[in-house]
Amino acid sequence: MTRTRPLLYLLALLLPALVLVAPPVHAEERSAGRAAVPSSFRITGSGFGHGVGMSQYGAFAMAVAGRSAEQILEYYYPGASLGTAPNPWTDIDVQVFGSAGDARTTTVSLSKGEWRLRASGSTTDLAEGTPSRKVALDVVDGRVRARVKDGSEVVKTVTKPTLVLQWTGTRAWAGTAGVVSVAGAQGRYRHGTLTVTAVGGRVNVVNNVRINDEYLYGIDEMPSLWGSDVAGGATALQAQAIVARNYAILAKTRNPDGLAACDCHLYDDTRSQHFVGWPKESGEAGSVWIDAVDATRQDGAGEVWVVRDAEDAIAETPFFARSGRVSATARGTANNRDVWGSTQQDHLRHVTDPWSFKGEPDSKHVSWTDRLTQAKAQRLFGMKKVARIIVVARYSSGQVKTLKAVSPTGTAVRRTKTADEWRVALGVQGSWIVRFTS
């Protein structure tokens, strides 16, 4: 008894102290846990697009400052040069309807003039009409069915593996110039012909146009007004026309028979280049854009301006809206390897880009905010709870390379991705991420 009493007495003295100390610690942890797991994170960022090649806002600022198209291109594609190529007036096929997000059927109509339907390679008219008649297209047993409608009445039905629609005022058929509309397409078409096939059980419509005028006139990648006398950016539009030509030439060269997924060489959206056809050519300042395109040709010499790489080959010329900046030094365009994980090309390497922040005709791209939900953060990092997200490594452009997520208990998980993988994963407009805050 004499030995156990002091021990019991000591425990009796210590237990109240433990009781007094322990609850506040647990309460603080519980409070920290609640505060440390936000429902979403605020993302502060800069820039717009993938970041490789020519910055369009930067090109505009350079043009306003008096730089030529050649100087713009040689700045954003270091080591490349402006050269010429023979101009064979090559045709190219652009898918304008039939992507997975499109309906499985569509209707074609003409604004004025006449239209006719033919089988591929045939000179025999299978059906014809004027603006009062529309052509409803669907797929039956793997073939294209065209139902010619006069109002609600079907006056003729034609079914073939491939149908070609021509209209007046084009290279295919002289006469009154009309504009074709395809229900569900993003554009309207003054030039070329439409080829209709069945791809994956859905109607697939392709506009066959000539690269150097009919196609480029319809490229809607830069505001035409930038090239007006008031804005002063004509050489930026010329640079845009040249890089768009490079893209089209390479698409045709690499897949001369077209892509099986679309029976086309190019898509009409950001998978290739944004092509809307007639609305660009005829829209606000459309003539300014046409003048810029025409200025990149030497019709008398039969040549066109192109960007050539150090080996004198037609260069890949990706472009995007605007570079981002995360600090005074971490800003600019990106190495293609850092953005897409592809083999580094000499002319697609990082350059500092102060031009993207001069003039700022659209400042919302210079600095922006977005949100990342807690649920999405958990999926990205494979964690049950994310308390903080920290940028721990960047590419030379300033774009995010490695992110660290920290749990409420201090467990950390790092993820490294290419810059464009982060842009897509986070669902943001650019991967120049400044910080994450709760």
C-alpha positions in Angstrom: 0.0 0.0 0.0 2.8 2.4 0.9 4.2 2.0 -2.7 0.9 2.3 -4.6 -0.5 5.4 -2.9 2.1 7.9 -4.2 1.5 6.6 -7.8 -2.3 6.9 -7.5 -1.9 10.3 -6.0 0.4 11.4 -8.9 -2.1 10.1 -11.5 -4.9 11.9 -9.7 -2.9 15.1 -10.1 -2.1 14.6 -13.8 -5.5 13.4 -15.0 -7.3 16.8 -14.6 -4.4 18.4 -16.5 -4.7 15.9 -19.3 -8.5 16.4 -19.4 -8.0 20.2 -19.6 -5.4 20.1 -22.4 -6.7 17.3 -24.6 -10.2 18.7 -25.6 -8.9 22.0 -27.0 -6.4 20.1 -29.2 -9.1 17.8 -30.6 -11.5 20.8 -31.1 -8.8 22.7 -32.9 -8.2 19.7 -35.2 -11.9 19.4 -35.9 -12.2 23.1 -36.6 -9.1 23.1 -38.8 -10.5 20.1 -40.7 -13.7 21.9 -41.4 -11.9 25.1 -42.5 -9.3 23.3 -44.5 -11.6 21.5 -46.9 -13.3 24.1 -49.1 -16.1 23.2 -51.4 -14.1 24.7 -54.3 -10.8 26.4 -55.1 -10.5 29.8 -56.8 -8.0 29.6 -59.7 -6.3 32.8 -60.7 -4.7 32.6 -64.1 -3.6 34.4 -67.2 -3.6 33.9 -71.0 -5.8 32.0 -73.4 -5.1 28.9 -75.4 -2.4 26.2 -75.6 0.5 28.6 -75.9 2.5 27.3 -78.8 3.5 29.4 -81.8 1.9 32.7 -82.7 0.0 34.7 -80.1 -2.9 36.5 -82.0 -3.1 39.4 -79.5 0.6 39.7 -79.6 0.6 39.7 -83.4 -1.9 42.5 -83.3 0.2 44.6 -81.0 3.2 44.0 -83.2 1.3 45.1 -86.3 0.0 48.3 -84.6 3.7 49.0 -83.6 4.6 48.9 -87.3 5.9 45.3 -87.6 5.4 43.4 -90.9 3.9 40.0 -91.3 7.3 38.6 -91.8 8.6 40.1 -88.6 5.6 38.8 -86.7 6.0 35.3 -88.0 9.8 35.2 -87.5 9.3 36.4 -83.9 6.8 33.8 -82.9 8.4 30.9 -84.9 12.1 31.5 -84.1 14.4 30.0 -86.7 11.7 29.8 -89.3 11.4 32.2 -92.2 8.9 33.6 -94.6 9.2 32.0 -98.0 7.1 31.1 -101.1 5.6 28.0 -102.5 4.1 27.2 -105.9 0.3 28.0 -106.0 -1.5 25.1 -107.6 -4.9 26.4 -106.3 -5.3 23.1 -104.5 -8.8 22.0 -103.3 -9.4 20.8 -99.8 -12.3 19.0 -98.1 -13.6 20.6 -94.9 -16.2 18.8 -92.7 -19.0 21.2 -91.9 -21.6 18.7 -90.5 -21.4 15.2 -89.1 -19.4 15.4 -85.9 -20.5 13.4 -82.9 -22.2 16.3 -81.4 -24.3 17.0 -84.5 -27.7 15.6 -85.2 -27.9 12.5 -87.4 -30.0 14.3 -90.1 -29.9 17.7 -91.7 -31.6 19.9 -94.3 -29.8 21.9 -97.0 -31.3 25.0 -98.6 -30.1 27.7 -101.0 -30.6 31.5 -100.8 -31.0 32.2 -104.5 -30.1 30.7 -107.9 -30.4 26.9 -108.6 -29.0 23.7 -107.1 -28.6 20.2 -108.4 -27.8 16.7 -107.0 -25.4 14.3 -108.7 -23.8 11.0 -107.8 -20.1 11.2 -107.2 -18.2 11.4 -110.5 -21.4 11.7 -112.5 -22.6 14.5 -114.8 -26.2 13.3 -114.6 -28.6 15.4 -112.5 -30.5 13.2 -110.0 -32.5 16.1 -108.7 -32.6 19.9 -109.0 -34.4 22.9 -107.6 -34.4 26.5 -106.6 -34.6 28.2 -103.1 -38.3 27.0 -102.8 -37.1 23.4 -102.6 -35.0 22.0 -99.7 -33.1 18.8 -99.4 -33.6 16.7 -96.3 -30.7 14.3 -95.7 -30.5 11.1 -93.6 -28.9 7.7 -93.7 -30.8 4.5 -94.7 -29.0 1.1 -94.8 -25.6 2.8 -94.9 -26.4 5.1 -97.8 -27.4 8.7 -98.0 -31.0 9.4 -98.7 -32.0 12.8 -100.1 -35.6 13.8 -100.0 -36.4 16.8 -102.0 -39.2 18.9 -100.3 -41.4 21.5 -101.7 -42.8 22.9 -98.5 -43.8 19.8 -96.5 -44.3 17.6 -99.6 -41.6 15.2 -100.7 -41.4 15.5 -104.5 -38.4 13.2 -105.1 -36.2 10.8 -103.2 -32.7 9.8 -104.2 -30.5 7.3 -102.3 -26.8 6.8 -103.1 -23.6 6.0 -101.3 -22.3 9.5 -102.1 -24.2 12.6 -103.3 -22.7 15.9 -104.6 -24.7 19.1 -104.3 -23.7 21.9 -106.7 -25.2 25.4 -107.0 -25.0 28.4 -109.3 -22.3 31.1 -109.0 -19.5 28.7 -108.2 -16.7 27.2 -110.2 -18.8 24.1 -110.7 -21.7 26.0 -112.2 -22.0 29.5 -113.6 -25.1 31.6 -112.9 -26.7 33.5 -110.1 -24.6 33.3 -107.0 -26.3 31.6 -104.1 -25.3 30.7 -100.5 -26.0 27.2 -99.2 -27.1 26.6 -95.6 -26.8 23.3 -93.8 -29.0 23.1 -90.8 -26.9 22.5 -87.7 -23.7 23.7 -89.3 -21.8 26.7 -87.9 -21.4 28.4 -91.2 -22.9 29.1 -94.6 -21.2 28.4 -97.9 -20.9 30.6 -101.0 -18.0 28.6 -102.6 -17.3 25.1 -103.6 -19.5 22.0 -103.6 -21.0 19.8 -100.9 -20.2 16.1 -100.8 -22.5 14.0 -98.6 -21.6 10.6 -97.3 -22.7 8.2 -94.5 -20.1 7.9 -91.7 -20.9 5.9 -88.6 -24.6 5.8 -89.4 -24.9 9.6 -89.6 -25.0 12.2 -92.4 -21.5 13.6 -93.1 -21.3 16.9 -95.1 -18.0 18.2 -96.6 -17.4 21.5 -98.3 -14.9 21.1 -101.1 -13.1 24.5 -101.5 -9.9 25.9 -102.9 -7.3 26.6 -100.3 -5.9 30.0 -101.4 -9.1 31.9 -101.6 -12.4 30.0 -101.0 -11.1 28.3 -97.9 -9.0 31.1 -96.4 -11.7 33.7 -97.0 -13.9 31.7 -94.6 -11.4 31.3 -91.8 -12.7 33.1 -88.7 -9.7 33.0 -86.4 -8.9 36.7 -86.0 -11.3 39.7 -85.9 -11.4 41.3 -89.4 -11.7 44.8 -87.8 -8.1 44.4 -86.5 -6.9 45.1 -90.0 -8.9 48.3 -90.5 -7.1 51.6 -91.0 -8.4 52.7 -87.6 -7.2 49.6 -85.7 -3.9 49.4 -87.7 -3.4 45.6 -87.5 -3.4 44.7 -91.2 -0.1 42.8 -91.0 -1.5 40.7 -88.2 -4.3 39.5 -90.5 -1.7 38.7 -93.2 0.3 36.7 -90.7 -2.9 34.8 -89.7 -3.7 34.1 -93.3 -0.2 32.7 -93.9 -0.2 30.3 -90.9 -3.8 29.2 -91.8 -2.5 28.3 -95.3 0.5 26.4 -93.8 -2.0 24.4 -91.7 -4.2 23.5 -94.7 -1.3 22.6 -97.0 0.2 20.2 -94.4 -3.3 18.7 -93.8 -3.7 17.9 -97.5 -0.1 16.7 -97.8 -0.2 14.3 -94.9 -3.6 12.8 -95.7 -4.1 13.3 -99.4 -7.1 10.9 -99.4 -8.6 12.5 -96.3 -9.4 11.3 -92.8 -11.7 8.2 -92.6 -13.4 9.7 -89.6 -14.9 12.5 -91.6 -14.1 11.9 -95.3 -12.3 15.2 -95.0 -8.8 16.8 -94.7 -9.9 19.4 -92.1 -12.6 20.0 -89.5 -14.4 23.3 -89.3 -13.7 23.8 -85.6 -10.8 24.0 -83.2 -9.7 20.4 -84.0 -8.3 22.1 -87.1 -9.2 25.7 -87.8 -12.4 27.7 -87.3 -14.1 27.8 -90.8 -17.5 29.5 -91.2 -17.4 30.3 -94.9 -19.6 33.1 -96.2 -20.3 34.8 -92.8 -16.6 35.7 -92.5 -16.3 36.9 -96.1 -19.5 38.9 -96.1 -19.5 40.0 -92.5 -18.3 43.1 -90.7 -15.0 44.2 -92.3 -15.1 41.1 -94.5 -13.4 43.0 -97.3 -10.5 43.8 -94.9 -9.9 40.1 -94.3 -10.1 39.3 -98.0 -7.5 42.0 -98.7 -5.2 40.5 -96.1 -5.6 37.0 -97.7 -5.0 38.3 -101.2 -1.9 40.2 -100.0 -0.3 36.8 -99.1 -0.4 35.7 -102.7 1.8 36.5 -105.7 -0.7 35.7 -108.4 1.4 37.0 -111.2 4.3 34.8 -110.2 2.0 31.9 -109.3 3.3 31.7 -105.7 2.0 32.1 -102.2 3.6 33.1 -98.9 4.3 30.3 -96.5 6.4 29.8 -93.3 9.4 27.5 -93.8 11.4 25.8 -91.1 15.2 25.6 -90.8 15.1 22.6 -93.2 13.1 24.7 -95.8 10.0 22.5 -95.3 6.5 23.9 -94.9 6.5 24.5 -91.1 3.8 23.5 -88.6 2.4 26.8 -87.5 0.0 26.4 -84.5 -1.4 29.6 -83.0 -3.5 30.7 -80.0 -5.1 33.7 -78.5 -2.8 35.2 -76.0 0.3 34.3 -73.8 -0.1 34.4 -70.1 2.1 35.7 -67.3 2.5 34.5 -63.7 5.2 37.0 -62.7 7.4 39.6 -64.2 9.7 37.0 -65.6 7.6 33.9 -66.0 5.6 34.6 -69.2 5.5 33.9 -72.9 4.9 31.3 -75.4 5.6 27.6 -74.8 7.8 24.8 -76.1 5.6 22.3 -78.0 7.1 19.5 -76.0 6.0 21.1 -72.7 2.4 21.6 -74.0 1.7 18.4 -75.9 4.6 16.0 -75.0 5.6 15.9 -78.7 9.2 15.9 -80.0 10.5 19.4 -79.7 10.6 21.4 -82.9 13.1 24.2 -83.2 10.7 26.9 -84.3 8.1 26.0 -81.7 10.0 26.9 -78.7 9.4 29.4 -75.9 9.8 33.1 -76.5 9.2 35.9 -74.1 6.0 37.6 -75.2 5.7 41.2 -74.0 3.5 41.9 -77.1 0.6 39.9 -75.6 0.3 42.6 -72.9 0.5 45.7 -75.0 -2.6 47.5 -76.2 -4.8 44.7 -74.6 -7.8 44.9 -76.9 -9.4 42.2 -74.7 -8.0 42.5 -71.2 -10.1 39.6 -69.8 -7.6 37.2 -71.1 -4.7 38.9 -69.3 -6.0 38.0 -65.9 -8.9 35.8 -65.1 -10.4 33.6 -62.4 -12.1 30.2 -62.4 -13.3 27.6 -60.0 -12.2 24.0 -59.3 -14.7 22.0 -57.3 -13.6 19.9 -54.3 -15.0 16.8 -56.0 -13.0 17.4 -59.1 -9.9 18.2 -57.1 -10.3 14.8 -55.3 -10.5 13.0 -58.6 -7.5 14.8 -60.1 -5.2 13.9 -57.1 -6.9 10.6 -56.0 -7.5 12.0 -52.5 -10.5 11.8 -50.2 -10.1 15.5 -49.1 -8.0 18.3 -50.5 -7.2 21.2 -48.2 -4.7 23.1 -50.4 -3.3 23.1 -53.9 0.1 24.5 -54.6 2.0 25.2 -57.8 5.4 23.6 -57.2 7.0 23.6 -60.7 6.5 25.5 -64.0 7.6 25.3 -67.6 9.7 28.0 -69.1 6.6 29.7 -70.4 5.3 30.1 -66.9 2.6 27.4 -67.5 2.0 25.0 -64.7 3.9 21.7 -64.7 3.5 20.2 -61.3 0.8 20.7 -58.7 0.8 19.5 -55.1 -2.4 18.8 -53.2 -2.3 18.6 -49.4 -4.9 16.9 -47.3 -6.2 18.3 -43.9 -3.8 15.9 -42.1 -0.8 17.1 -44.1 -0.6 14.2 -46.6 0.7 15.5 -50.0 0.2 14.2 -53.5 2.0 15.6 -56.5 0.9 15.4 -60.1 2.9 16.4 -63.2 1.3 16.8 -66.6 1.9 18.6 -69.9 0.6 22.2 -69.9 -2.3 21.3 -72.2 -3.2 18.3 -70.1 -3.5 20.7 -67.1 -5.6 23.1 -69.2 -8.1 20.4 -70.1 -8.0 18.7 -66.7 -8.7 21.9 -64.8 -11.2 23.1 -67.4 -9.6 26.6 -67.7 -8.8 28.8 -70.7 -5.0 28.7 -70.2 -2.5 26.9 -68.1 -0.6 29.9 -66.9 -1.9 29.3 -63.4 -0.9 32.0 -60.8 -2.3 30.3 -57.7 -5.1 28.4 -56.1 -7.0 29.8 -53.1 -9.9 28.6 -51.1 
